[in-house]
Amino acid sequence: MKADPKFVEQLVEIITREVLVAMAEQEALADNSESYQCKFDCSDQLCVRVCYDKMGNVLNAGAERLSSTLGVIPPDQKLARMIDHTLLKPDATQQEIAQLCFEARKYGFASVCVNPTWVSLCAQLLQGSAVKVCTVIGFPLGATSSESKAFETETATKQGATEIDMVINIGALKARDLDTVARDIRGVVNVAHARGIIVKVIIETTLLTDEEKTIASLISKEAGADFVKTSTGFAGGGATVHDVELMRKAVGPQMGVKASGGVRTYEDAASMIKAGATRIGASAGVKILQGPGGGSAAGKEAGSSSRSY
């Protein structure tokens, strides 16, 4: 008997939420077991455990969000499949990563993009879904050795990563040590491709001239990478239409181009796709799917001044 897709989706959401709650419980119990308590809230035959600490703060139980999002269909599945749902903050917690995976499964994003320490958790939470686990290598500076990057890649793939975003050796590129740049990329590509995993090369456009962006894109293509990517989001700039157009012109129509850094609205994403991007890296994926004008004006203004990871 074939399972009802809506029932399966509902079950996945409940399980993911249970993982979130269990993590919160473990942390709170470790801190102060006597001051921690839980209760159950039930609605429409669904129950969600809500846990409080001694100050009365809800610990990521999310009962309201669970009941309000069940059965909601994203407005644009095709756009969702072009977005890497991203959380690369250095202070990201287990709960935030689990929430990221929950949203990625619900909306059908292409991948979650996380730091290597979270790969195993994401692989567990996304098991059985079409969402990929993307992680970053040599991040965010690109200044680790080629050997380190290859080792990072091998470790990440063993832990469940299915896409790799690596940062090039930016200093070597600017010094015109192109052999080092190519060897750096090729080392990661060889490890990843041996396991059937794609590689996106972050060239950090905000630090490069147009000539250097073109050279970096061409080297990435020659080294066998699958995508070139604009930015880490940590170098003071992000994707621009100009840079995406330049990179697309350099690599041609067959290679992927990922626009990342500062893409916060539907309009931002649409402009990048029009310029030639085939993947979008964004922490605001859910907001982007709200469509043109999505989100409040206040939210947009606040978002425009914050760094996007």
C-alpha positions in Angstrom: 0.0 0.0 0.0 1.5 3.4 -1.0 1.8 5.9 1.8 -0.1 9.2 1.5 2.5 11.9 0.6 0.8 14.4 2.9 0.9 12.0 5.8 4.6 11.3 5.2 5.4 15.0 5.1 3.5 15.5 8.3 5.3 12.7 10.0 8.7 14.1 8.9 7.9 17.4 10.4 6.8 15.9 13.7 10.0 13.8 13.9 12.2 16.7 13.1 10.5 18.8 15.8 10.9 16.0 18.2 14.7 16.0 17.5 14.8 19.7 18.2 12.9 19.3 21.5 15.1 16.3 22.6 18.2 18.4 22.0 16.8 21.3 24.0 15.8 18.9 26.8 19.3 17.4 27.0 20.9 20.8 27.3 18.5 22.1 29.8 18.7 19.0 32.0 22.5 19.2 32.0 22.3 22.8 33.2 19.6 22.5 35.8 17.4 19.4 36.0 15.3 20.6 38.9 14.1 23.8 37.1 13.1 22.1 33.9 9.6 20.9 33.0 7.6 20.0 29.9 4.0 19.8 28.9 2.0 18.7 25.9 -0.1 21.0 23.7 -2.5 19.2 21.4 -4.5 20.4 18.4 -6.2 18.7 15.5 -5.0 15.3 16.8 -1.4 16.4 16.8 0.6 16.9 20.0 3.7 18.9 20.5 5.9 18.8 23.6 6.6 22.3 24.9 9.5 22.7 27.4 10.3 25.6 29.8 13.2 26.5 31.9 12.9 28.2 35.3 12.5 31.6 33.7 9.5 30.4 31.7 11.2 30.6 28.3 10.0 28.1 25.6 13.0 26.0 24.4 12.4 25.8 20.6 9.3 23.6 20.9 7.6 25.5 18.1 4.1 24.3 18.6 2.5 27.3 16.9 4.8 27.1 13.9 4.2 23.3 13.5 0.4 23.7 13.4 0.5 26.7 11.2 2.8 25.2 8.5 1.5 21.7 8.1 0.3 21.3 4.5 1.5 24.7 3.3 2.7 24.4 -0.3 5.6 26.6 -1.3 4.7 29.2 -4.0 7.5 28.2 -6.4 9.0 24.7 -6.2 11.3 25.3 -9.1 12.9 28.3 -7.4 13.2 26.4 -4.1 15.2 23.7 -5.9 17.7 26.4 -6.9 18.4 27.6 -3.4 21.1 26.3 -1.0 19.4 27.1 2.4 22.4 28.4 4.3 23.5 28.8 7.9 27.2 29.4 8.4 27.3 31.7 11.5 30.1 30.7 13.9 27.6 30.7 16.8 24.9 28.5 15.1 23.4 26.0 17.5 22.1 22.4 17.2 18.5 23.8 17.3 19.1 26.3 14.6 20.7 23.7 12.3 17.8 21.3 12.9 15.4 24.2 12.1 17.3 24.8 8.9 16.9 21.1 7.9 13.2 21.2 8.9 12.7 24.2 6.5 14.7 22.6 3.8 12.6 19.4 3.8 9.4 21.4 3.9 10.1 23.8 1.1 12.2 21.5 -1.1 15.4 23.5 -1.2 18.3 22.1 -3.2 20.5 21.7 -0.1 21.4 23.0 3.3 24.8 24.6 3.4 26.5 24.3 6.8 29.9 24.2 8.5 31.6 20.8 8.6 30.8 20.2 12.3 27.1 19.9 11.4 27.3 17.5 8.4 26.6 14.4 10.4 23.5 15.9 12.1 22.2 17.2 8.8 22.7 13.9 7.0 20.6 12.2 9.7 17.8 14.8 9.7 17.6 14.9 5.8 17.8 11.1 5.3 15.2 9.9 2.8 14.7 13.4 1.4 15.9 14.9 -1.9 17.7 17.8 0.0 21.5 17.6 -0.3 24.0 18.3 2.5 26.4 21.0 1.4 29.4 22.0 3.5 32.2 24.5 3.1 36.0 23.7 2.8 38.8 26.1 3.6 36.2 28.4 4.9 36.1 31.4 5.0 39.6 32.5 4.1 40.8 29.9 1.7 44.2 30.1 3.2 44.6 26.6 4.4 46.9 24.2 2.6 45.8 22.1 -0.4 46.4 19.0 1.6 44.1 20.3 4.4 41.3 21.1 2.0 41.5 17.6 0.5 41.4 16.0 3.9 38.5 18.2 5.0 36.7 17.1 1.9 37.3 13.4 2.5 36.2 13.7 6.1 33.0 15.6 5.2 32.0 13.1 2.5 32.4 10.2 4.9 30.2 12.0 7.3 27.4 12.5 4.8 28.2 15.7 2.7 26.8 15.4 -0.8 28.0 18.8 -2.1 31.2 20.7 -1.4 31.7 24.5 -1.5 35.5 25.3 -1.3 37.3 28.6 -1.1 40.2 29.2 -3.4 43.7 30.3 -2.4 42.9 34.0 -2.9 46.4 35.2 -2.2 47.9 32.8 -4.7 45.5 34.1 -7.3 46.4 37.7 -6.7 50.1 36.8 -6.8 49.5 35.1 -10.2 50.6 31.8 -8.8 48.0 30.0 -10.9 49.6 26.6 -10.6 48.9 26.7 -6.9 45.3 27.9 -7.4 44.6 25.1 -9.9 46.3 22.4 -7.7 44.3 23.6 -4.7 41.0 23.2 -6.6 41.9 20.0 -8.3 42.8 18.3 -5.0 39.3 18.9 -3.7 37.6 18.0 -7.0 39.5 14.7 -7.2 38.4 13.6 -3.8 34.8 14.7 -4.2 34.3 13.4 -7.8 35.6 10.0 -6.7 32.5 9.8 -4.5 30.1 11.3 -7.1 29.9 14.6 -5.2 29.8 18.0 -6.9 32.2 20.9 -6.1 31.5 24.6 -6.1 34.5 26.9 -6.1 34.1 30.2 -4.1 36.3 32.8 -5.7 35.4 35.7 -3.3 34.6 38.3 -6.0 34.6 41.3 -3.6 38.4 40.9 -3.3 39.2 40.5 -7.0 39.4 42.6 -10.1 37.3 41.6 -13.1 40.4 40.1 -14.7 41.0 38.0 -11.6 37.4 36.9 -11.4 37.6 35.7 -15.0 40.9 33.9 -14.4 39.6 32.2 -11.3 36.5 31.1 -13.1 38.5 29.6 -16.0 40.9 27.8 -13.7 37.9 26.3 -11.8 36.5 25.1 -15.0 39.8 23.6 -16.2 40.3 21.9 -12.8 37.0 20.1 -13.2 34.8 21.9 -10.8 31.0 21.9 -11.3 30.2 25.4 -10.2 31.8 28.7 -9.6 30.5 30.7 -6.6 30.7 34.4 -5.9 31.3 34.8 -2.2 31.6 33.5 1.3 29.6 36.4 2.8 32.5 37.0 5.2 34.7 39.4 3.2 32.5 42.5 3.2 30.6 42.0 0.0 28.4 39.6 -1.8 26.9 38.6 -5.2 26.3 41.3 -7.8 24.6 41.0 -11.2 27.8 42.2 -12.8 29.9 39.5 -11.2 27.4 36.7 -12.1 27.3 37.9 -15.7 31.1 38.0 -15.8 31.4 34.5 -14.4 28.8 33.1 -16.7 30.5 34.6 -19.7 33.8 33.0 -18.6 32.6 29.5 -17.9 30.0 29.2 -20.7 26.6 27.6 -20.5 27.4 24.1 -19.2 29.0 25.0 -15.8 27.0 26.1 -12.8 27.2 29.6 -11.3 26.2 30.2 -7.7 25.3 33.6 -6.5 25.8 33.9 -2.8 26.1 36.7 -0.3 23.4 39.4 0.2 20.6 37.6 -1.7 17.7 38.3 0.6 14.6 38.8 -1.5 12.7 37.3 -4.4 13.8 40.3 -6.5 17.4 39.7 -5.6 17.2 36.0 -6.6 15.4 36.8 -9.8 18.0 39.3 -10.9 20.8 36.8 -10.2 19.1 34.1 -12.1 18.5 36.4 -15.1 22.2 37.2 -15.0 23.1 33.6 -15.3 23.0 32.0 -11.8 21.8 28.4 -11.6 22.0 28.2 -7.8 21.4 30.8 -5.1 23.1 30.7 -1.7 20.9 32.4 0.9 20.0 32.4 4.6 16.7 34.0 3.6 15.4 31.2 1.5 12.0 31.1 3.1 11.5 34.8 2.6 12.6 34.6 -1.0 9.9 32.0 -1.7 7.3 34.5 -0.5 7.6 36.1 -3.9 7.8 39.7 -5.1 7.5 42.1 -2.2 7.6 39.3 0.3 8.2 40.3 3.9 7.7 43.6 5.6 9.4 46.8 4.7 10.9 47.0 8.1 12.3 43.5 7.7 13.8 44.3 4.4 15.5 47.4 5.8 16.9 45.5 8.7 18.0 42.7 6.5 19.8 45.0 4.1 22.2 46.1 6.8 23.0 42.6 8.1 25.5 40.2 6.8 24.0 37.2 5.0 25.7 33.9 5.5 
